[in-house]
Each structure stands twice: as C-alpha cells, then as structure tokens.
Amino acid sequence: MITMHSWFANPQNLLVIAGPCSVESEDQIMSTARALVQIPEVSLLRGGIWKPRTRPDAFEGRGEEGLAWLRQAKHETGLPTATEVATPAHVELALKYDVDVLWLGARTVVNPFSVQQLADALKGIDIPVFIKNPVSPDLNLWLGAFERFQKAGLTKLAAIHRGFSYYKESPYRNFPMWEIPIELTQRLNVPLITDVSHICGNRDLLQATAQKALDLATDGFMIESHIHPDEALTDAKQQITPDALKELLSSLTFRAKKSGDVERDLAGLRGEIDDIDAELLQLLARRMEVSAQIGAYKKRNNVTVVQMDRWKKILSDHQATGEDLGLSPDLIAEVFEAIHQASIRRQSEIMDEN
C-alpha cells in the first residue's frame, strides 16, 4: 500500500503532482510519463479523464479508454496516478483501473449534493482524496467538503489551492487569495497542494507563483506537464514540457519551514487587511455618491455647500465613537477631514456645472 508520506520522500519534502491536463492519446500520456519519471521530485502522475467544459462541443476527455492508458503509464514508469472524479460512476471506473489518488474539481466542490454523493461512494475505501477549493472564494464551502469526507471515514485528505474567480482584472487566470488556503490549513490538519497551473493560466507566471507558494510553506505542487503543450486539447497555455518542469523545480529557493510559517501567518493577516481595505473603498465610493446627490439637492434649493456647525458636530461625534473603539481623536480628525474636503470639492463641482 502506497502511503501519502512516501510521496514526500524527495530531498525538499515536497509533493509534486505532474502530468497533462487531459489524457488525450496513448502516445501522449506514455511519452509524458516516461519523461516525468526522470524528474526525482515528481511523485504522482496526473491526467484528466473527464473534463467539465463550459461549452458542450469542447473536448471532454477520453473516459474509460483514457483510464486504460493511465494505468499502462503507471505500470511502465512506476508512478502512482491521480485523476479528477465528479460522479460516483467516475469513482467506480477510477478504482477499477487502479488510480491511486482521486481529486475533486472546483466546479464539483461548489455543489454540496455532488460532494456528498462522492463521499458516500468512497465510504470505507482507503484512498487519498484531494479537494480543490470551490470556484468562488467561500471558505466554509471548502471546509464543508472536507467535513463530508471525514464523516464518511476517509482520513487521507489534502487540499488543492487552484485560485478563485475574481471580478477585477488580474494577470492570473484564478486569483490566488492566499489568505483563504492559509486559513483552511489553520483550521484543518491537512497538507496544502498549490495548483500553480490553474492559478496562473499562463506558463510565464508559473515560476514566480510557485516560489510565492513555497515561501508561504506549501506542501506541494500540482503542475500540468505535456510532452507537446502547444498541441494540447485543453489548457495549452498553462502547460509546460517535462524539461521546463525540471528547470522550474530546480530554480526554486527552499526556505526553512519556520520562516515559511511566519510568512504564512503574515499573509493571512495581510489578506485580512486587503479585504477590509476593499470594503473601505466600496464604502468611500458610496459616500462620495451620496455627497454628489446632496450637492445636486443644494444646487436646486440654493443652499451653501459648507455648513460648519453641522460639520463640527459630526466630527465631535465621530471622535467620541472612535475613542470608545480605541481609536485616537487625531486619527479620526485626520481621516474625516480628508473625506470632508473631498466631499466639499465634489459638491462645489456640481454647483459650478451649467
């Protein structure tokens, strides 16, 4: 029986899962596997058998035929195999073809009904299950998936961080939001694998993102590797050749675990600050919108922009409330003076409009 611990047997104590996004042909998976087994850090051969695609006419995987090729690659190279499952039927077939590790994809984890069906299908089966984060940045949804498998009696669980959908423009395909996987590992005692391929969506970003994950003390990587990545039927831009993977892994700087833990803790706190700042910006934008509405009302009714008595009362009240919250009166005065001046400028602009 292969244990999870044995996969961390390389000098860096790092789990590396590599292989193509999709198992496309016998030649493709065999050639890729033969090259990957030459890289000492690679512990698991991944290959997508069923691909959940946005559009129905896209390549959706080879199914059972691909499992036969994946098993053949395992027998020849000795690399244990891993694939994604989304239904109990997938589980049954993957076990039939001796797949060593199963993982749940981001689109599956968003649906608790699907997660429960998979947990029920694996009840009593001693196999590692890796759970990717859901598409949306919902920590409780991710935690809930682990809880369902734990209740089904599975103990060999790991998390895969593959980034999150984000409403703002970003260089990433899926925004890392590092604070969320860090919070998950603080609540659960599970290894954290970083899927840099799906975070980046672009092979040019892989090295820097892998180093960042390593600095935050990740326990491993999932990196898509294809013998001919530009010809890949799925996610061609984020896949790299086995030679490029070897070069990427050799370029990484491994730091002491203690330093990584400090960085991980700081990243969690910094992530919390980023979230608070984002909320502040939304509130400031809303406040300026209301100020503009007030300016328009004053113009229609011939009211002066500045009303000092009201402003002095507002500032005094804010300072008193802030002091109760442990904030200095000087800080409150500085912040709200700046906001007040911005509101005056906005209302004055409206007054001057024809």
C-alpha positions in Angstrom: 0.0 0.0 0.0 1.4 3.4 -1.0 1.1 5.9 1.8 0.8 9.7 1.5 4.0 10.1 3.4 6.0 8.1 0.8 5.2 10.7 -1.8 7.1 13.3 0.2 10.3 11.3 0.0 12.3 13.8 -2.1 15.0 16.0 -0.5 12.7 19.0 -0.2 9.9 17.0 1.4 7.6 18.4 -1.3 4.8 16.5 -3.1 4.9 17.2 -6.9 2.0 16.1 -9.0 2.6 16.5 -12.7 1.1 15.4 -16.0 -1.1 16.6 -18.7 -4.4 18.5 -18.2 -6.1 15.8 -20.2 -5.2 12.3 -21.2 -5.5 12.7 -25.0 -3.9 9.6 -26.5 -1.9 6.5 -25.6 1.3 8.0 -27.1 0.8 11.4 -25.4 0.4 10.0 -21.9 3.1 7.4 -22.3 5.6 9.9 -23.7 4.9 12.4 -21.0 5.1 9.8 -18.2 8.4 8.5 -19.4 9.8 12.0 -19.3 8.3 12.9 -15.9 9.6 9.8 -14.2 13.2 11.1 -14.9 12.5 14.1 -12.6 13.2 13.0 -9.0 10.8 15.5 -7.5 7.7 14.1 -9.3 5.8 11.8 -7.1 2.4 11.4 -8.8 1.3 11.3 -12.4 -1.9 13.3 -13.0 -4.2 13.1 -16.0 -7.7 14.4 -16.6 -10.0 11.6 -17.8 -13.3 13.6 -17.6 -13.2 17.3 -18.3 -16.0 19.5 -17.2 -16.1 22.1 -20.0 -18.1 25.3 -20.3 -19.3 24.6 -23.8 -20.7 21.2 -24.9 -18.8 20.8 -28.1 -15.3 21.2 -26.4 -13.1 18.1 -25.7 -14.5 16.5 -22.6 -11.9 13.7 -22.1 -11.4 10.1 -23.3 -13.3 8.4 -20.4 -12.6 4.8 -19.7 -10.2 4.4 -22.7 -8.0 7.1 -21.1 -8.0 5.2 -17.8 -6.5 2.2 -19.5 -3.7 4.4 -20.9 -3.1 6.0 -17.5 -2.9 2.5 -15.9 -0.4 1.4 -18.6 1.7 4.5 -17.8 1.7 3.6 -14.2 2.8 0.0 -14.8 5.6 1.1 -17.1 7.0 4.0 -15.1 6.1 3.1 -11.5 4.5 6.5 -11.0 1.3 6.4 -8.9 -1.7 8.0 -10.7 -4.2 10.7 -9.9 -7.3 11.9 -11.7 -10.4 14.1 -11.1 -13.8 12.5 -10.3 -17.1 14.2 -10.4 -19.7 11.4 -10.1 -20.0 8.0 -8.3 -19.7 6.4 -11.8 -16.3 8.1 -12.2 -15.2 6.8 -8.8 -16.2 3.2 -9.8 -14.2 3.3 -13.0 -11.2 5.0 -11.5 -10.9 2.3 -8.8 -11.4 -0.4 -11.5 -8.3 1.0 -13.3 -6.2 1.2 -10.1 -6.0 5.0 -9.8 -4.1 5.8 -6.6 -5.4 9.3 -5.8 -8.7 11.0 -6.6 -9.4 14.7 -6.6 -12.5 16.8 -6.6 -12.5 19.8 -9.0 -13.5 23.3 -8.2 -16.8 23.0 -10.1 -17.8 19.9 -8.1 -16.9 21.4 -4.7 -19.4 24.2 -5.2 -22.3 21.7 -5.1 -22.7 20.0 -1.7 -25.0 17.4 -3.2 -22.3 16.2 -5.6 -19.7 16.2 -2.8 -21.9 14.1 -0.6 -22.6 11.6 -3.4 -18.8 11.2 -3.9 -18.2 10.9 -0.1 -20.9 8.2 0.1 -19.4 6.4 -2.9 -16.0 6.3 -1.2 -17.2 5.3 2.3 -15.0 2.6 3.6 -12.4 2.8 0.8 -8.9 3.6 2.0 -7.8 6.0 -0.8 -6.4 9.5 -0.7 -8.8 12.2 -1.8 -7.6 15.7 -2.6 -10.1 18.5 -2.6 -9.7 21.7 -4.7 -11.1 24.9 -3.5 -14.5 26.0 -4.9 -14.6 28.4 -7.8 -15.9 31.2 -5.5 -13.9 32.4 -2.5 -16.1 30.6 0.0 -14.0 29.1 2.9 -17.0 27.4 4.5 -17.9 25.6 1.3 -14.4 24.3 1.1 -14.4 23.3 4.8 -17.7 21.6 4.3 -16.4 19.3 1.6 -13.7 18.1 4.0 -16.2 17.5 6.7 -18.4 15.4 4.4 -15.4 13.1 3.6 -14.3 13.0 7.2 -17.8 11.9 8.3 -17.6 9.1 5.6 -14.5 7.8 7.4 -11.8 9.0 4.9 -8.6 10.1 6.6 -6.1 10.6 3.7 -7.3 14.1 2.7 -5.4 17.0 1.2 -6.3 20.5 -0.1 -5.5 21.8 -3.5 -5.4 25.5 -3.9 -6.2 26.5 -7.5 -7.2 30.1 -7.1 -10.6 31.8 -7.3 -12.7 33.6 -9.8 -12.3 37.3 -9.4 -14.3 40.2 -10.7 -11.4 42.5 -11.3 -8.7 42.4 -14.0 -5.8 40.3 -12.9 -2.7 38.7 -14.5 -3.9 35.4 -13.1 -6.5 33.0 -14.5 -7.7 32.5 -11.0 -6.8 34.9 -8.3 -4.7 33.3 -5.5 -6.3 35.0 -2.5 -3.5 33.3 -0.4 -5.3 34.1 2.9 -8.1 31.6 2.2 -6.0 28.4 1.8 -3.8 29.6 4.8 -7.0 29.9 6.9 -8.1 26.5 5.8 -4.8 24.9 6.9 -5.0 26.7 10.2 -8.4 25.1 10.8 -7.7 21.6 9.3 -4.6 19.5 9.7 -4.3 18.6 6.0 -1.5 19.1 3.5 -1.8 22.0 1.1 -1.0 21.5 -2.6 -0.8 24.6 -4.8 -2.1 24.1 -8.3 0.0 26.8 -9.9 -1.1 25.9 -13.4 -4.8 26.8 -12.8 -3.9 29.9 -10.7 -1.7 31.3 -13.5 -3.4 30.1 -16.7 -0.1 31.2 -18.4 3.2 29.3 -18.3 5.1 32.6 -18.0 3.8 33.2 -14.5 4.5 29.7 -13.1 7.9 30.1 -11.6 7.1 33.3 -9.7 3.8 31.9 -8.4 5.4 28.6 -7.4 8.1 30.5 -5.4 5.4 32.6 -3.7 3.6 29.4 -2.7 6.8 27.9 -1.5 7.5 31.0 0.6 4.1 30.5 2.2 5.1 26.9 3.1 3.0 24.9 0.6 3.4 21.2 1.0 3.4 20.5 -2.7 2.6 21.5 -6.3 0.2 20.4 -9.0 1.7 21.4 -12.3 0.4 20.5 -15.7 3.0 19.0 -18.0 2.5 17.8 -21.6 5.1 16.4 -24.0 3.8 18.9 -26.6 2.0 21.6 -24.7 1.2 23.8 -27.6 -0.8 21.0 -29.2 -2.8 20.2 -26.0 -6.5 19.8 -26.4 -7.2 21.6 -23.1 -5.4 24.5 -21.3 -2.5 24.6 -23.7 -1.2 28.0 -22.4 -0.6 26.8 -18.9 1.1 23.5 -19.6 4.9 23.1 -19.8 7.2 20.3 -21.1 8.8 17.9 -18.7 12.1 19.6 -19.4 10.7 23.0 -18.5 9.2 21.5 -15.3 12.6 20.2 -14.3 14.1 23.6 -14.9 11.3 25.3 -12.9 11.7 23.0 -9.9 15.5 23.5 -9.9 15.1 27.3 -9.9 13.0 27.4 -6.7 14.5 28.6 -3.4 13.6 26.4 -0.4 13.5 28.2 2.9 13.4 27.0 6.4 10.0 25.8 7.5 9.9 28.2 10.4 10.4 31.2 8.0 7.7 29.8 5.8 5.3 29.6 8.7 6.0 33.2 9.6 5.3 34.2 6.0 2.1 32.1 6.0 0.8 33.8 9.2 1.7 37.3 7.9 0.0 36.5 4.6 -3.2 35.6 6.4 -3.2 38.9 8.3 -2.3 40.9 5.3 -5.1 39.2 3.4 -7.5 40.2 6.1 -6.3 43.8 5.8 -6.7 43.7 2.0 -10.3 42.5 2.5 -11.0 45.3 4.9 -9.4 47.9 2.6 -11.6 46.7 -0.2 -14.7 47.2 1.9 -13.5 50.7 2.9 -13.1 51.6 -0.7 -16.6 50.4 -1.5 -17.9 52.5 1.4 -15.9 55.6 0.3 -17.3 55.3 -3.2 -20.8 55.0 -1.9 -20.2 58.0 0.4 -19.0 60.2 -2.4 -22.0 59.2 -4.5 -24.3 60.3 -1.7 -22.3 63.6 -1.4 -22.9 64.2 -5.0 -26.6 63.7 -4.5 -26.5 66.2 -1.6 -24.6 68.7 -3.8 -27.3 68.4 -6.5 -30.0 69.0 -3.9 -28.2 72.1 -2.5 -27.9 73.5 -6.0 -31.6 73.1 -6.7 -32.5 74.7 -3.4 -29.8 77.3 -3.4 -28.2 76.0 -0.2 -24.5 76.7 0.6 -22.0 73.9 0.2 -20.3 74.2 3.6 -22.3 74.2 6.8 -19.7 74.5 9.6 -22.0 73.9 12.6 -23.1 70.5 11.2 -19.5 69.5 10.3 -18.2 70.3 13.8 -21.0 68.3 15.4 -20.3 65.3 13.0 -16.5 65.4 13.7 -17.1 65.6 17.5 -19.5 62.6 17.4 -17.1 60.6 15.3 -14.2 61.3 17.7 -16.2 60.2 20.7 -17.3 57.0 18.9 -13.8 56.3 17.8 -12.4 56.8 21.3 -14.8 54.1 22.5 -13.4 51.8 19.8 -9.8 52.5 20.9 -9.0 55.0 18.1 -7.2 58.3 18.7 -9.1 61.5 18.2 -6.2 62.8 16.0 -6.6 59.8 13.6 -10.3 60.3 13.4 -9.9 64.0 12.7 -7.2 63.4 10.0 -9.3 60.7 8.2 -12.6 62.5 8.3 -11.1 65.9 7.4 -9.7 64.4 4.2 -13.1 62.8 3.5 -14.9 66.1 4.2 -12.6 68.1 1.9 -13.2 65.6 -0.9 -17.0 65.9 -0.4 -16.8 69.7 -0.5 -14.8 69.6 -3.8 -17.3 67.2 -5.3 -20.3 69.3 -4.2 -18.5 72.5 -5.4 -18.0 70.9 -8.9 -21.7 70.2 -9.1 -22.5 73.8 -8.0 -20.3 75.1 -10.9 -21.9 72.8 -13.5 -24.2 74.6 -16.0 
